[in-house]
Amino acid sequence: MSKPKRIFTGAVLDLWRPPQHAGEAIGCLATTFTFDPALFDEQCLGRFLEIESEPDREDLAFLLERESRLGGVYAGVIVDHRQAGVEHSLRWDVLRLRLRTGKQHAKLSLLVWKNHIRIIVASANLTEAGYRLNQEVAGTIDLGPDTFDHEPFVQAITFLRNVIRFVPGPPEQLPEVQRTHSFLRETERLVHTWTPGRRQRALRQRLVFTFPGLEPEQPARSSLEEVINTCRSRGGSPRSATIASPFFDLNDDSSRVTAALCKLMARGGSRRLSFCVPAMRDADPAAVPRLAAPKSLLVAPQNYQGEVTVRMLPETDSDKNRRPWHAKMIALQSNSYSALMIGSSNFTCAGMGVGPYRNAEANLLSVVDYSLNKESRQLDSLWPDMDRVSDPESAEWMGPHPEFEEEERAVAPLLPSGFLSATYRAGDQRQIMLTLDPEGLPEQWVVYACGPAERELLSATEWQDGDSASSVELAWADAQPPFRLLVRWSDDEAFWPINVEDIKTLPPPPELEKMTADDMLMILAAADPSAAFRAWAKQQQPTRDFDSDLDSATPTDLNPLRQYDLQTTFLHRVRRRARVLAQVRERLQQPVYGRQALDWRLRGLVGVQSLADRLVREVVNADGSVAEALLTLADFLIVLREVQYQPANGALTAAEFNKDYQSFLATTASDMWSRLLPHRVRVSADLFGFWERVVIKCGGHSN
């Protein structure tokens, strides 16, 4: 079931946790301007995937949990190109967005579980400051199979598809773009059978956007116009407006956006505007207030019969902790409704969509109808107490101040537009593939790979001495991919984000080499694979802390009659593995939501293919009974052949599953046969004949 839509007043990170009965994770896609990959990787994804290991204390367990969970789940972040070159895990994507007439400034996150979808709209960037330090605002729209609201879902999906179109490079050649589109399609497929729920008449919520547009097929959008038009449909134009923004334009542009708001408000009376602005506090309460905003906010409304009050944004939260204000809020009222818009839009021309220069912005609008809601002032309670400036005319209007505009400024030179995309190809033939636009390249440049050491990959001279192709493939010798790419030109430098071509080909952590076939079997069969990973990792990294179990340990049993363990006998080993293999079959038969999840289930970090490889190695390297190891391998193939997929709503159909699965099974059986054929002399002819028949029944080739 869906939870009610709401404005959130707790920790924004908590919104990444799945609600009860949400089911397994399908994927998540977030947008941001500034970006901290460690926060997203360890905190956001950790909560979204319900990873219980702590990255600081259980580094191996966290690594394995994350790697195993992410393989079957999509994760991506859309970042403005000014901030996109940060180092990140290649297990998830960074999509660099380059708008022609603005910034990627939206903070919208789409979180998808099997039985639940959450759309988060916030003012907070995916950074430590945004999620832990600042005063921010966030709202959610929660959707479930029985109460599905189609309108905001379509709005969010459409917006994400539109912004992805501004990722530099040919879309068909960008694997990160293809994976993102696949995730959005799978999400639409998931909700195909969900039942539309009854809408609340008293409280209506919708998403509103600013967007530069995709002419000629789609016009530019304005959050300001969309908010006013929605309000008018509920009871006329607003008569009063309260604006809280940490950043404003300079005087001329600030006058433009203020005038645009005034023109859209109700006529025939005074327009009441209240601006909540940043202020430089003085120890002397009698001192003249110093406001980090342009005076045009006070002057411009006078041309439109506007009455203006000014308040100072708070520096501390409700617990008196010092926290910078970063929330963006606009409240609108008329005689019949109260409305509140929250999200990413500052009160600027680019943020509100006034004029040709427009950012990509996402906001959540909530409208309360007074006649249908007894608690008609509930949106007003979300505003904190603010000190009013008693004489705004005498205040010192300093204009936008650097202390309050850090987010708005690029912190590094912009990567020239000619550097379109960088992709890492893993596997046996490792390569770094670069896509270039010759018209956007500087005269001289060098691309470096950043890892344990910095090394030169390609220079303008080398590129020109070749054929100056727009696509370049460079060999990469190291087993591990580079952390990120660095481009230097003239006296500037900027990082260039890199994504992987095929996630499943990334090398596994070297610690996995210690994992035996029995270890993998237990993890694949476990009802909670993450708990099994943690248990295995704990064995590899014994804690140095005091162990209370040792303090109360039972002395060693010295009775020789009890030293013989029946569990080690051949019969018990066979029975135990048979039970575990049956559990593996049950796990493989469960519904799978998307081809990426199926591929990871079969070929992932600890998937069927990895287990098959370990079992074959057991046969090849067996010092004792090769026959027992080969029988186990035959049992494993028989179990794989017996898998009967159980589809569910929103999951792959039986036909889709079987098409991929049967092909995988035949290929796996053939590969096993080829690797074991040289060892046939180590077992009896009857046993190897049995093994050959099993391979053939699984669709493998034995010639």
SULFEN-V129834 format. One record per residue. N is the residue number from 1. RES is the residue in one letter. PSI is psi in radians with two decimals (NA if undefined). Layout:
BEGIN
{{N,RES,PSI} {N,RES,PSI}}
END
This chain:
BEGIN
{{1,M,2.63} {2,S,2.59} {3,K,2.76} {4,P,2.59} {5,K,2.58} {6,R,2.86} {7,I,2.30} {8,F,2.40} {9,T,0.16} {10,G,-2.71} {11,A,2.26} {12,V,-0.57} {13,L,-0.54} {14,D,-0.39} {15,L,-0.27} {16,W,-0.14} {17,R,2.42} {18,P,2.49} {19,P,2.97} {20,Q,2.43} {21,H,0.39} {22,A,-0.44} {23,G,-3.02} {24,E,2.66} {25,A,2.43} {26,I,-0.79} {27,G,2.94} {28,C,2.56} {29,L,2.18} {30,A,2.64} {31,T,2.58} {32,T,2.85} {33,F,-1.19} {34,T,2.77} {35,F,2.33} {36,D,1.79} {37,P,-0.55} {38,A,-0.68} {39,L,-0.80} {40,F,-0.77} {41,D,-0.85} {42,E,-0.61} {43,Q,-0.94} {44,C,-0.96} {45,L,-0.61} {46,G,-0.71} {47,R,-0.74} {48,F,-0.73} {49,L,-0.03} {50,E,0.80} {51,I,2.16} {52,E,-0.30} {53,S,2.59} {54,E,2.18} {55,P,-0.48} {56,D,-0.47} {57,R,-0.50} {58,E,1.12} {59,D,-0.72} {60,L,-0.79} {61,A,-0.74} {62,F,-0.78} {63,L,-0.83} {64,L,-0.70} {65,E,-0.84} {66,R,-0.79} {67,E,-0.74} {68,S,-0.63} {69,R,-0.63} {70,L,-0.44} {71,G,-0.67} {72,G,0.16} {73,V,2.42} {74,Y,2.46} {75,A,2.30} {76,G,2.71} {77,V,2.25} {78,I,2.07} {79,V,2.51} {80,D,2.51} {81,H,-0.33} {82,R,-0.41} {83,Q,0.16} {84,A,-0.11} {85,G,0.28} {86,V,2.71} {87,E,2.44} {88,H,2.85} {89,S,2.35} {90,L,-0.02} {91,R,-0.28} {92,W,2.81} {93,D,2.56} {94,V,2.07} {95,L,2.01} {96,R,2.10} {97,L,2.25} {98,R,1.71} {99,L,2.53} {100,R,-0.55} {101,T,0.53} {102,G,-2.88} {103,K,2.71} {104,Q,1.70} {105,H,-0.05} {106,A,2.64} {107,K,1.23} {108,L,2.32} {109,S,2.34} {110,L,1.96} {111,L,2.21} {112,V,2.12} {113,W,3.01} {114,K,-0.67} {115,N,0.26} {116,H,2.49} {117,I,2.33} {118,R,2.24} {119,I,2.05} {120,I,2.23} {121,V,2.13} {122,A,2.94} {123,S,-0.17} {124,A,2.25} {125,N,2.85} {126,L,1.22} {127,T,2.89} {128,E,-0.72} {129,A,-0.78} {130,G,-0.68} {131,Y,-0.20} {132,R,-0.47} {133,L,-0.76} {134,N,2.88} {135,Q,1.97} {136,E,3.01} {137,V,2.51} {138,A,2.61} {139,G,2.70} {140,T,2.64} {141,I,2.04} {142,D,2.28} {143,L,2.46} {144,G,3.00} {145,P,-0.47} {146,D,-0.24} {147,T,1.20} {148,F,2.18} {149,D,1.88} {150,H,-0.63} {151,E,-0.97} {152,P,-0.53} {153,F,-0.85} {154,V,-0.70} {155,Q,-0.77} {156,A,-0.81} {157,I,-0.75} {158,T,-0.76} {159,F,-0.80} {160,L,-0.71} {161,R,-0.65} {162,N,-0.73} {163,V,-0.57} {164,I,-0.43} {165,R,-0.21} {166,F,0.20} {167,V,2.19} {168,P,2.51} {169,G,2.83} {170,P,2.10} {171,P,-0.66} {172,E,-0.27} {173,Q,0.05} {174,L,1.81} {175,P,-0.55} {176,E,-0.61} {177,V,-0.74} {178,Q,-0.71} {179,R,-0.65} {180,T,-0.80} {181,H,-0.68} {182,S,-0.72} {183,F,-0.76} {184,L,-0.68} {185,R,-0.72} {186,E,-0.60} {187,T,-0.74} {188,E,-0.67} {189,R,-0.69} {190,L,-0.73} {191,V,0.05} {192,H,-0.62} {193,T,0.10} {194,W,2.54} {195,T,2.17} {196,P,2.35} {197,G,2.91} {198,R,2.25} {199,R,2.58} {200,Q,2.23} {201,R,-0.54} {202,A,-0.68} {203,L,2.04} {204,R,2.42} {205,Q,2.49} {206,R,2.80} {207,L,2.43} {208,V,2.55} {209,F,2.63} {210,T,2.39} {211,F,2.43} {212,P,-0.26} {213,G,2.83} {214,L,1.24} {215,E,2.53} {216,P,-0.02} {217,E,-0.38} {218,Q,2.17} {219,P,2.86} {220,A,2.71} {221,R,2.69} {222,S,2.11} {223,S,-0.66} {224,L,-0.84} {225,E,-0.70} {226,E,-0.63} {227,V,-0.83} {228,I,-0.74} {229,N,-0.68} {230,T,-0.73} {231,C,-0.71} {232,R,-0.58} {233,S,-0.25} {234,R,-0.02} {235,G,0.72} {236,G,3.05} {237,S,2.64} {238,P,2.60} {239,R,-0.33} {240,S,2.67} {241,A,2.42} {242,T,2.18} {243,I,2.18} {244,A,2.08} {245,S,2.39} {246,P,-0.15} {247,F,2.49} {248,F,2.84} {249,D,2.99} {250,L,3.05} {251,N,-0.88} {252,D,-0.88} {253,D,-0.58} {254,S,-0.63} {255,S,-0.65} {256,R,-0.85} {257,V,-0.60} {258,T,-0.74} {259,A,-0.69} {260,A,-0.72} {261,L,-0.80} {262,C,-0.72} {263,K,-0.50} {264,L,-0.14} {265,M,2.97} {266,A,2.53} {267,R,3.03} {268,G,0.31} {269,G,-3.12} {270,S,2.39} {271,R,2.20} {272,R,2.12} {273,L,2.42} {274,S,2.11} {275,F,2.20} {276,C,1.96} {277,V,2.74} {278,P,2.66} {279,A,2.60} {280,M,1.90} {281,R,2.55} {282,D,2.49} {283,A,-0.47} {284,D,1.95} {285,P,-0.34} {286,A,-0.08} {287,A,2.70} {288,V,2.25} {289,P,2.42} {290,R,1.97} {291,L,2.24} {292,A,1.12} {293,A,2.77} {294,P,2.56} {295,K,-0.26} {296,S,-0.41} {297,L,-0.59} {298,L,-0.63} {299,V,-0.77} {300,A,-0.75} {301,P,-0.32} {302,Q,-0.42} {303,N,-0.11} {304,Y,0.59} {305,Q,0.76} {306,G,2.34} {307,E,2.21} {308,V,2.30} {309,T,2.67} {310,V,2.33} {311,R,2.75} {312,M,2.22} {313,L,2.45} {314,P,2.59} {315,E,-0.28} {316,T,2.74} {317,D,-2.99} {318,S,-0.37} {319,D,0.20} {320,K,0.37} {321,N,2.38} {322,R,2.07} {323,R,2.18} {324,P,2.49} {325,W,2.18} {326,H,0.01} {327,A,2.63} {328,K,2.08} {329,M,2.42} {330,I,2.13} {331,A,2.40} {332,L,2.40} {333,Q,2.57} {334,S,-2.98} {335,N,-0.30} {336,S,-0.13} {337,Y,2.89} {338,S,2.35} {339,A,2.63} {340,L,2.19} {341,M,2.23} {342,I,2.76} {343,G,-2.44} {344,S,-0.24} {345,S,1.97} {346,N,2.86} {347,F,1.25} {348,T,2.89} {349,C,-0.78} {350,A,-0.63} {351,G,-0.68} {352,M,-0.24} {353,G,0.82} {354,V,1.98} {355,G,-3.13} {356,P,-0.44} {357,Y,1.87} {358,R,2.38} {359,N,2.99} {360,A,2.03} {361,E,2.60} {362,A,2.30} {363,N,2.74} {364,L,2.14} {365,L,2.24} {366,S,2.27} {367,V,2.17} {368,V,2.19} {369,D,2.06} {370,Y,-0.66} {371,S,-0.32} {372,L,0.01} {373,N,2.10} {374,K,-0.56} {375,E,1.11} {376,S,-0.26} {377,R,0.33} {378,Q,-0.55} {379,L,-0.50} {380,D,-0.49} {381,S,-0.22} {382,L,-0.22} {383,W,2.32} {384,P,2.88} {385,D,2.39} {386,M,2.51} {387,D,2.29} {388,R,2.44} {389,V,1.97} {390,S,-0.60} {391,D,1.43} {392,P,-0.53} {393,E,-0.59} {394,S,-0.09} {395,A,2.77} {396,E,1.85} {397,W,1.86} {398,M,-0.15} {399,G,3.05} {400,P,2.26} {401,H,2.46} {402,P,-0.54} {403,E,-0.47} {404,F,0.06} {405,E,0.39} {406,E,-0.69} {407,E,-0.52} {408,E,-0.23} {409,R,2.43} {410,A,2.35} {411,V,-0.04} {412,A,2.78} {413,P,2.61} {414,L,2.35} {415,L,2.23} {416,P,2.54} {417,S,-0.26} {418,G,-0.29} {419,F,1.65} {420,L,-1.07} {421,S,2.67} {422,A,2.29} {423,T,2.38} {424,Y,2.23} {425,R,1.98} {426,A,-3.12} {427,G,-2.78} {428,D,-0.65} {429,Q,1.43} {430,R,2.39} {431,Q,2.75} {432,I,2.12} {433,M,2.16} {434,L,2.40} {435,T,2.19} {436,L,2.62} {437,D,1.82} {438,P,-0.56} {439,E,-0.37} {440,G,0.20} {441,L,2.52} {442,P,2.99} {443,E,-0.75} {444,Q,2.40} {445,W,2.78} {446,V,2.37} {447,V,2.25} {448,Y,2.58} {449,A,2.25} {450,C,2.15} {451,G,-2.52} {452,P,-0.53} {453,A,2.66} {454,E,2.33} {455,R,2.61} {456,E,2.32} {457,L,-0.87} {458,L,2.43} {459,S,2.87} {460,A,-0.66} {461,T,-0.82} {462,E,-0.71} {463,W,-0.72} {464,Q,-0.55} {465,D,-0.39} {466,G,-2.38} {467,D,0.20} {468,S,0.72} {469,A,2.65} {470,S,-0.36} {471,S,2.21} {472,V,2.31} {473,E,2.13} {474,L,2.31} {475,A,2.52} {476,W,1.99} {477,A,-0.56} {478,D,2.60} {479,A,-0.58} {480,Q,2.51} {481,P,2.86} {482,P,2.71} {483,F,-0.78} {484,R,3.04} {485,L,2.56} {486,L,2.29} {487,V,2.25} {488,R,2.34} {489,W,2.54} {490,S,-2.15} {491,D,0.29} {492,D,2.88} {493,E,2.65} {494,A,2.64} {495,F,2.63} {496,W,2.01} {497,P,2.59} {498,I,2.41} {499,N,2.83} {500,V,2.56} {501,E,-0.80} {502,D,1.93} {503,I,-0.64} {504,K,-0.23} {505,T,-0.06} {506,L,2.51} {507,P,2.46} {508,P,2.81} {509,P,2.43} {510,P,-0.41} {511,E,-0.40} {512,L,-0.29} {513,E,-0.39} {514,K,-0.16} {515,M,2.20} {516,T,3.01} {517,A,-0.69} {518,D,-0.69} {519,D,-0.83} {520,M,-0.71} {521,L,-0.80} {522,M,-0.65} {523,I,-0.76} {524,L,-0.58} {525,A,-0.25} {526,A,2.46} {527,A,-0.53} {528,D,1.53} {529,P,-0.57} {530,S,-0.73} {531,A,-0.66} {532,A,-0.69} {533,F,-0.77} {534,R,-0.70} {535,A,-0.74} {536,W,-0.76} {537,A,-0.62} {538,K,-0.59} {539,Q,-0.53} {540,Q,-0.45} {541,Q,1.35} {542,P,2.42} {543,T,2.57} {544,R,-0.06} {545,D,2.90} {546,F,2.29} {547,D,1.92} {548,S,-0.46} {549,D,-0.62} {550,L,-0.56} {551,D,-0.47} {552,S,0.47} {553,A,2.53} {554,T,2.36} {555,P,2.71} {556,T,2.34} {557,D,2.07} {558,L,0.02} {559,N,1.98} {560,P,-0.39} {561,L,-0.31} {562,R,0.14} {563,Q,-0.22} {564,Y,2.04} {565,D,1.96} {566,L,-0.42} {567,Q,-0.29} {568,T,-0.05} {569,T,2.79} {570,F,-0.77} {571,L,-0.78} {572,H,-0.61} {573,R,-0.74} {574,V,-0.78} {575,R,-0.74} {576,R,-0.78} {577,R,-0.58} {578,A,-0.73} {579,R,-0.73} {580,V,-0.74} {581,L,-0.63} {582,A,-0.66} {583,Q,-0.65} {584,V,-0.75} {585,R,-0.74} {586,E,-0.70} {587,R,-0.72} {588,L,-0.45} {589,Q,-0.22} {590,Q,2.68} {591,P,2.55} {592,V,2.32} {593,Y,1.49} {594,G,2.65} {595,R,-0.53} {596,Q,-0.73} {597,A,-0.70} {598,L,-0.78} {599,D,-0.69} {600,W,-0.64} {601,R,-0.61} {602,L,-0.71} {603,R,0.18} {604,G,-2.98} {605,L,-0.89} {606,V,1.22} {607,G,-2.98} {608,V,-0.74} {609,Q,-0.71} {610,S,-0.73} {611,L,-0.72} {612,A,-0.72} {613,D,-0.74} {614,R,-0.71} {615,L,-0.67} {616,V,-0.73} {617,R,-0.56} {618,E,-0.70} {619,V,-0.83} {620,V,-0.70} {621,N,0.14} {622,A,2.20} {623,D,-0.47} {624,G,-2.01} {625,S,1.81} {626,V,-0.57} {627,A,-0.77} {628,E,-0.72} {629,A,-0.68} {630,L,-0.64} {631,L,-0.70} {632,T,-0.73} {633,L,-0.70} {634,A,-0.74} {635,D,-0.71} {636,F,-0.80} {637,L,-0.68} {638,I,-0.74} {639,V,-0.75} {640,L,-0.66} {641,R,-0.46} {642,E,-0.06} {643,V,2.20} {644,Q,1.76} {645,Y,2.48} {646,Q,1.63} {647,P,2.86} {648,A,2.94} {649,N,2.28} {650,G,-0.21} {651,A,3.03} {652,L,2.52} {653,T,2.91} {654,A,-0.68} {655,A,-0.74} {656,E,-0.74} {657,F,-0.87} {658,N,-0.59} {659,K,-0.84} {660,D,-0.70} {661,Y,-0.77} {662,Q,-0.66} {663,S,-0.74} {664,F,-0.76} {665,L,-0.77} {666,A,-0.75} {667,T,-0.74} {668,T,-0.76} {669,A,-0.72} {670,S,-0.72} {671,D,-0.74} {672,M,-0.77} {673,W,-0.80} {674,S,-0.70} {675,R,-0.49} {676,L,-0.21} {677,L,-0.72} {678,P,-0.22} {679,H,0.21} {680,R,-0.43} {681,V,-0.18} {682,R,-0.10} {683,V,2.94} {684,S,2.76} {685,A,-0.66} {686,D,-0.78} {687,L,-0.73} {688,F,-0.54} {689,G,-0.71} {690,F,-0.77} {691,W,-0.71} {692,E,-0.71} {693,R,-0.65} {694,V,-0.76} {695,V,-0.78} {696,I,-0.71} {697,K,-0.45} {698,C,0.07} {699,G,0.09} {700,G,2.91} {701,H,2.32} {702,S,0.42} {703,N,NA}}
END
